Amino acid sequence: GVKITTAGVMGTARYSVWESDNNNLGAEKMNNGNSASYSDVIKGDYQILSRGLEIRFAGDTGDTATLNDYWEIDVSGVNEKTDGGKPMSIRMSRR
């Protein structure tokens, strides 16, 4: 998960990142009070998110980031198969 941890304008506001692990999603760790994996001042350019990914907070110099705004970010690989979240059924057989 990504969360605004210090409110303010670009150059003052800060964001923090919580990465998932084998037991918890990043957003779960964020909501449970775990320490952030990474934190930085919002500069308005591409910045570190996690594991080679980058995030960008865009806006004018007078725009502000609001304390405790957060985002859950889900990333999947190019060849990873997903079902699109639609209800589905499969035919089962017993041998």
N, CA, C and O of each residue as an XYZ file, in Angstrom:
380
protein
N       0.821     -1.173      0.000
C       0.000      0.000      0.000
C       0.872      1.246      0.000
O       2.032      1.211      0.412
N       0.303      2.331     -0.462
C       0.966      3.632     -0.490
C       0.091      4.598      0.295
O      -1.130      4.610      0.139
N       0.721      5.405      1.140
C      -0.037      6.314      1.994
C       0.700      7.641      2.141
O       1.927      7.678      2.236
N      -0.069      8.729      2.158
C       0.497     10.049      2.438
C       0.710     10.124      3.947
O      -0.246     10.052      4.719
N       1.958     10.268      4.360
C       2.282     10.270      5.791
C       2.608     11.659      6.323
O       2.638     11.863      7.537
N       2.852     12.612      5.435
C       3.015     14.018      5.811
C       2.288     14.848      4.763
O       2.628     14.785      3.581
N       1.297     15.623      5.178
C       0.521     16.448      4.253
C       1.332     17.661      3.818
O       2.283     18.062      4.490
N       0.947     18.236      2.690
C       1.593     19.461      2.236
C       1.734     19.525      0.735
O       1.183     18.699      0.008
N       2.481     20.520      0.276
C       2.726     20.708     -1.153
C       3.901     19.832     -1.587
O       4.635     19.295     -0.758
N       4.064     19.701     -2.905
C       5.206     18.943     -3.422
C       6.495     19.543     -2.891
O       6.662     20.761     -2.847
N       7.391     18.674     -2.493
C       8.644     19.113     -1.899
C       8.587     19.117     -0.380
O       9.622     19.197      0.282
N       7.375     19.033      0.176
C       7.178     18.988      1.629
C       6.465     17.703      2.043
O       6.851     17.049      3.012
N       5.404     17.348      1.284
C       4.612     16.152      1.595
C       5.463     14.894      1.443
O       6.407     14.861      0.654
N       5.117     13.864      2.208
C       5.828     12.583      2.144
C       4.846     11.449      1.895
O       3.696     11.494      2.331
N       5.320     10.435      1.188
C       4.561      9.199      1.015
C       5.385      8.053      1.577
O       6.612      8.127      1.644
N       4.700      7.001      1.976
C       5.367      5.795      2.460
C       4.786      4.591      1.740
O       3.636      4.612      1.302
N       5.593      3.538      1.620
C       5.208      2.317      0.913
C       5.338      1.128      1.852
O       6.337      0.986      2.556
N       4.318      0.276      1.854
C       4.362     -0.984      2.595
C       4.310     -2.096      1.565
O       3.352     -2.187      0.797
N       5.343     -2.955      1.540
C       5.411     -4.063      0.590
C       4.781     -5.307      1.194
O       4.815     -5.512      2.408
N       4.209     -6.128      0.334
C       3.656     -7.400      0.799
C       4.785     -8.372      1.119
O       5.923     -8.191      0.686
N       4.449     -9.395      1.878
C       5.383    -10.483      2.151
C       4.611    -11.794      2.010
O       3.507    -11.801      1.465
N       5.169    -12.891      2.489
C       4.510    -14.190      2.348
C       3.224    -14.307      3.150
O       2.402    -15.179      2.871
N       3.036    -13.441      4.143
C       1.881    -13.565      5.025
C       0.864    -12.437      4.911
O      -0.305    -12.639      5.240
N       1.270    -11.266      4.459
C       0.381    -10.103      4.449
C       0.542     -9.274      3.186
O       1.639     -9.156      2.639
N      -0.561     -8.703      2.732
C      -0.504     -7.720      1.658
C       0.062     -6.426      2.215
O       0.005     -6.193      3.422
N       0.606     -5.584      1.350
C       1.159     -4.314      1.804
C       0.131     -3.456      2.520
O       0.439     -2.821      3.529
N      -1.110     -3.436      1.992
C      -2.163     -2.629      2.620
C      -2.499     -3.152      4.013
O      -2.794     -2.363      4.910
N      -2.459     -4.472      4.208
C      -2.709     -5.043      5.541
C      -1.633     -4.597      6.514
O      -1.931     -4.227      7.650
N      -0.378     -4.630      6.071
C       0.721     -4.190      6.933
C       0.587     -2.706      7.262
O       0.856     -2.292      8.390
N       0.173     -1.906      6.280
C      -0.032     -0.477      6.484
C      -1.117     -0.249      7.537
O      -0.942      0.567      8.441
N      -2.222     -0.959      7.424
C      -3.351     -0.775      8.340
C      -3.098     -1.361      9.720
O      -3.768     -0.984     10.681
N      -2.139     -2.281      9.834
C      -1.830     -2.896     11.127
C      -0.724     -2.163     11.877
O      -0.303     -2.607     12.945
N      -0.253     -1.052     11.336
C       0.746     -0.245     12.034
C       2.181     -0.711     11.861
O       3.066     -0.263     12.591
N       2.430     -1.610     10.900
C       3.806     -2.036     10.647
C       4.622     -0.877     10.085
O       4.065      0.065      9.521
N       5.927     -0.947     10.238
C       6.812      0.083      9.685
C       6.806      0.021      8.164
O       6.716     -1.059      7.580
N       6.901      1.176      7.531
C       6.922      1.252      6.071
C       8.225      0.680      5.529
O       9.264      0.745      6.187
N       8.161      0.119      4.323
C       9.347     -0.395      3.644
C      10.182      0.739      3.068
O      11.402      0.626      2.950
N       9.510      1.844      2.706
C      10.199      2.956      2.055
C       9.387      4.225      2.274
O       8.160      4.175      2.353
N      10.064      5.355      2.372
C       9.403      6.646      2.545
C      10.236      7.723      1.860
O      11.466      7.661      1.878
N       9.570      8.717      1.253
C      10.300      9.786      0.573
C       9.413     11.021      0.447
O       8.192     10.944      0.586
N      10.048     12.156      0.183
C       9.345     13.407     -0.091
C       8.756     13.324     -1.496
O       9.412     12.816     -2.406
N       7.536     13.811     -1.689
C       6.905     13.821     -3.011
C       7.519     14.944     -3.837
O       7.471     16.115     -3.459
N       8.106     14.554     -4.992
C       8.814     15.517     -5.834
C       8.077     15.830     -7.130
O       8.443     16.776     -7.828
N       7.038     15.051     -7.470
C       6.298     15.274     -8.711
C       6.892     14.584     -9.916
O       6.396     14.753    -11.029
N       7.939     13.813     -9.721
C       8.576     13.053    -10.790
C       8.378     11.571    -10.478
O       7.780     11.233     -9.456
N       8.867     10.687    -11.338
C       8.794      9.260    -11.042
C       9.704      8.954     -9.860
O      10.864      9.365     -9.830
N       9.165      8.229     -8.893
C       9.900      7.895     -7.679
C       9.713      6.419     -7.351
O       8.827      5.761     -7.897
N      10.544      5.909     -6.465
C      10.517      4.494     -6.096
C       9.169      4.108     -5.505
O       8.630      4.803     -4.644
N       8.632      2.986     -5.983
C       7.454      2.375     -5.376
C       7.893      1.092     -4.690
O       7.844      0.993     -3.464
N       8.324      0.105     -5.476
C       8.746     -1.164     -4.902
C       9.286     -2.070     -5.990
O       8.742     -2.112     -7.094
N      10.337     -2.784     -5.694
C      10.858     -3.856     -6.544
C      10.974     -3.465     -8.016
O      10.573     -4.223     -8.899
N      11.521     -2.287     -8.273
C      11.730     -1.827     -9.635
C      10.569     -1.039    -10.223
O      10.696     -0.496    -11.321
N       9.449     -0.961     -9.529
C       8.312     -0.173     -9.998
C       8.447      1.262     -9.511
O       9.056      1.530     -8.476
N       7.871      2.169    -10.272
C       7.908      3.581     -9.893
C       6.493      4.137     -9.826
O       5.574      3.603    -10.447
N       6.330      5.215     -9.066
C       5.050      5.895     -8.909
C       5.279      7.374     -9.175
O       6.371      7.895     -8.946
N       4.239      8.047     -9.660
C       4.367      9.485     -9.897
C       3.151     10.203     -9.337
O       2.013      9.870     -9.667
N       3.401     11.184     -8.491
C       2.364     12.074     -7.993
C       2.484     13.344     -8.824
O       3.437     14.104     -8.652
N       1.536     13.584     -9.718
C       1.619     14.729    -10.619
C       0.712     15.852    -10.143
O      -0.296     15.610     -9.480
N       1.074     17.071    -10.482
C       0.258     18.226    -10.145
C       1.069     19.496    -10.255
O       2.257     19.470    -10.575
N       0.410     20.608     -9.986
C       1.092     21.899     -9.977
C       1.795     22.091     -8.645
O       1.513     21.378     -7.681
N       2.699     23.039     -8.588
C       3.469     23.272     -7.362
C       2.588     23.654     -6.181
O       2.985     23.440     -5.036
N       1.408     24.211     -6.422
C       0.510     24.594     -5.337
C      -0.418     23.486     -4.876
O      -1.110     23.643     -3.870
N      -0.448     22.350     -5.603
C      -1.313     21.231     -5.215
C      -0.806     20.596     -3.933
O       0.396     20.575     -3.670
N      -1.730     20.079     -3.140
C      -1.342     19.493     -1.857
C      -1.708     18.021     -1.779
O      -2.662     17.566     -2.411
N      -0.943     17.298     -1.005
C      -1.235     15.903     -0.681
C      -1.928     15.898      0.677
O      -1.525     16.625      1.585
N      -2.966     15.083      0.816
C      -3.772     15.048      2.034
C      -3.342     13.895      2.928
O      -3.228     12.756      2.474
N      -3.106     14.191      4.185
C      -2.674     13.195      5.166
C      -3.613     11.997      5.178
O      -4.834     12.148      5.184
N      -3.029     10.816      5.181
C      -3.717      9.524      5.276
C      -4.458      9.101      4.015
O      -5.128      8.068      4.036
N      -4.371      9.858      2.907
C      -4.868      9.324      1.639
C      -4.024      8.098      1.324
O      -2.814      8.104      1.554
N      -4.650      7.045      0.799
C      -3.878      5.830      0.517
C      -4.392      5.123     -0.724
O      -5.522      5.340     -1.162
N      -3.545      4.279     -1.278
C      -3.855      3.498     -2.462
C      -3.348      2.083     -2.257
O      -2.256      1.870     -1.731
N      -4.155      1.114     -2.680
C      -3.721     -0.283     -2.726
C      -3.371     -0.560     -4.178
O      -4.186     -0.330     -5.072
N      -2.179     -1.047     -4.413
C      -1.697     -1.244     -5.778
C      -1.488     -2.730     -6.016
O      -0.748     -3.394     -5.291
N      -2.155     -3.240     -7.049
C      -2.074     -4.654     -7.395
C      -1.350     -4.762     -8.731
O      -1.759     -4.141     -9.711
N      -0.297     -5.533     -8.774
C       0.516     -5.681     -9.980
C       0.532     -7.146    -10.378
O       0.684     -8.026     -9.531
N       0.375     -7.407    -11.675
C       0.475     -8.784    -12.157
C       1.436     -8.824    -13.338
O       1.635     -7.825    -14.028
N       2.023     -9.986    -13.555
C       2.986    -10.157    -14.627
C       2.323    -10.262    -15.988
O       1.131    -10.555    -16.088
N       3.101    -10.022    -17.033
C       2.592    -10.067    -18.398
C       2.000    -11.435    -18.716
O       0.941    -11.516    -19.340
N       2.652    -12.492    -18.305
C       2.193    -13.842    -18.630
C       1.338    -14.468    -17.539
O       0.985    -15.644    -17.629
N       1.002    -13.704    -16.518
C       0.168    -14.232    -15.440
C      -1.279    -14.280    -15.911
O      -1.801    -13.302    -16.445
N      -1.920    -15.420    -15.711
C      -3.288    -15.593    -16.168
C      -4.252    -15.148    -15.071
O      -4.145    -15.587    -13.926
N      -5.188    -14.280    -15.426
C      -6.208    -13.836    -14.476
C      -7.581    -14.132    -15.054
O      -7.732    -14.294    -16.265
N      -8.580    -14.200    -14.184
C      -9.935    -14.511    -14.646
C     -10.794    -13.264    -14.837
O     -11.966    -13.382    -15.194
N     -10.251    -12.090    -14.613
C     -11.013    -10.867    -14.810
C     -12.060    -10.611    -13.745
O     -12.836     -9.664    -13.866
N     -12.102    -11.429    -12.708
C     -13.015    -11.209    -11.601
C     -14.466    -11.547    -11.900
O     -15.347    -11.164    -11.130
N     -14.745    -12.247    -12.988
C     -16.120    -12.599    -13.324
C     -16.478    -13.939    -12.682
O     -15.617    -14.808    -12.546
N     -17.744    -14.112    -12.286
C     -18.166    -15.429    -11.784
C     -18.024    -16.460    -12.899
O     -18.389    -16.199    -14.045
N     -17.504    -17.608    -12.564
C     -17.286    -18.645    -13.563
C     -17.658    -19.997    -12.977
O     -17.758    -20.154    -11.760
N     -17.859    -20.961    -13.846
C     -18.053    -22.333    -13.386
C     -17.140    -23.231    -14.211
O     -16.768    -22.899    -15.336
N     -16.793    -24.357    -13.638
C     -15.971    -25.328    -14.350
C     -16.644    -26.685    -14.257
O     -17.379    -26.956    -13.307
N     -16.395    -27.531    -15.232
C     -16.966    -28.874    -15.235
C     -16.034    -29.782    -14.447
O     -14.838    -29.855    -14.732
N     -16.577    -30.462    -13.474
C     -15.804    -31.375    -12.632
C     -16.093    -32.807    -13.055
O     -17.207    -33.123    -13.472
N     -15.101    -33.664    -12.948
C     -15.307    -35.091    -13.211
C     -14.495    -35.886    -12.210
O     -13.465    -35.428    -11.714
N     -14.971    -37.077    -11.924
C     -14.288    -37.960    -10.984
C     -13.840    -39.194    -11.740
O     -14.565    -39.711    -12.589
N     -12.642    -39.664    -11.428
C     -12.126    -40.872    -12.087
C     -12.137    -42.021    -11.136
O     -11.740    -43.127    -11.500
